[in-house]
Amino acid sequence: MKAMHLLIFFLIGLLSPVRAQKVSGEVVGKWDVWIPGAVTYVATTDNRAQMVYQPGAAMNTLTIQANGQYTWGDHTGTVEIVKPWYAQVGVTYYRISDLRKNTYDFWYKEETDQLILLFGEVGGHAATGTRIGEKQVISSSKDMKENQEPIPADFKIGQEVLVEWSGSWYDAKILEYKDGHFKIHYIGWGSTWDEWVKPSRIKPKATKK
């Protein structure tokens, strides 16, 4: 009887819809996803190397909503926030799949306003997503000030703190506070490493005496 109950709960879990996860506003929008072109070399009949260019290919339009729902070509699903084995400090990784159930991880590259797609759970550059249209602004600065949440008393914007990542603590600076999370910048690292973290991952720097 106990085994039967466990089986029922397992089946319910499989059939239950996955809850959407709120994603960063930077990745919300429509993206034109392309496999990059590549240069390969082949041997000719006289044993010389000949350069051959393989053009890129389209991978359909990827549309991501603020609640985490996405549509990629004819496939729909829910974006997962993951931390793969190859994760770099400060980078937020998301996981999606295509119609054939192939999984891809991606992160947002702020400098070029692009999505960098990697082969899911394996790593390695798979494709690039280029934004279609203008970058969405979730709310105006005026609205953000009017609806700004009170910051926990232990911290303040601009404060230098220590942030935990993968068991180690790194120097960082608090940039923003929203929805119970702090946006932090790792000192000495580029802005692509910035991420939103829970207060439990932050602690004040020890004061020098």
Rosetta blueprint (number, residue, H / E / L):
1 M L
2 K H
3 A H
4 M H
5 H H
6 L H
7 L H
8 I H
9 F H
10 F H
11 L H
12 I H
13 G H
14 L H
15 L H
16 S L
17 P L
18 V L
19 R L
20 A L
21 Q L
22 K L
23 V L
24 S L
25 G H
26 E H
27 V H
28 V L
29 G E
30 K E
31 W E
32 D E
33 V E
34 W E
35 I E
36 P L
37 G L
38 A E
39 V E
40 T E
41 Y E
42 V E
43 A E
44 T L
45 T L
46 D L
47 N L
48 R L
49 A E
50 Q E
51 M E
52 V E
53 Y E
54 Q E
55 P L
56 G L
57 A E
58 A E
59 M E
60 N E
61 T E
62 L E
63 T E
64 I E
65 Q L
66 A L
67 N L
68 G L
69 Q E
70 Y E
71 T E
72 W E
73 G L
74 D L
75 H E
76 T E
77 G E
78 T E
79 V L
80 E E
81 I E
82 V E
83 K L
84 P L
85 W L
86 Y L
87 A L
88 Q L
89 V L
90 G L
91 V L
92 T L
93 Y E
94 Y E
95 R E
96 I E
97 S E
98 D L
99 L L
100 R L
101 K L
102 N L
103 T E
104 Y E
105 D E
106 F E
107 W E
108 Y E
109 K E
110 E L
111 E L
112 T L
113 D L
114 Q E
115 L E
116 I E
117 L E
118 L E
119 F E
120 G L
121 E L
122 V L
123 G L
124 G L
125 H E
126 A E
127 A E
128 T E
129 G E
130 T E
131 R E
132 I E
133 G L
134 E L
135 K L
136 Q L
137 V L
138 I L
139 S L
140 S L
141 S H
142 K H
143 D H
144 M H
145 K H
146 E H
147 N L
148 Q L
149 E L
150 P L
151 I L
152 P L
153 A L
154 D L
155 F L
156 K L
157 I L
158 G L
159 Q L
160 E E
161 V E
162 L E
163 V E
164 E E
165 W E
166 S L
167 G L
168 S E
169 W E
170 Y E
171 D E
172 A E
173 K E
174 I E
175 L E
176 E E
177 Y E
178 K E
179 D L
180 G L
181 H E
182 F E
183 K E
184 I E
185 H E
186 Y E
187 I L
188 G L
189 W L
190 G L
191 S H
192 T H
193 W H
194 D L
195 E E
196 W E
197 V E
198 K L
199 P H
200 S H
201 R H
202 I E
203 K E
204 P E
205 K L
206 A L
207 T L
208 K L
209 K L
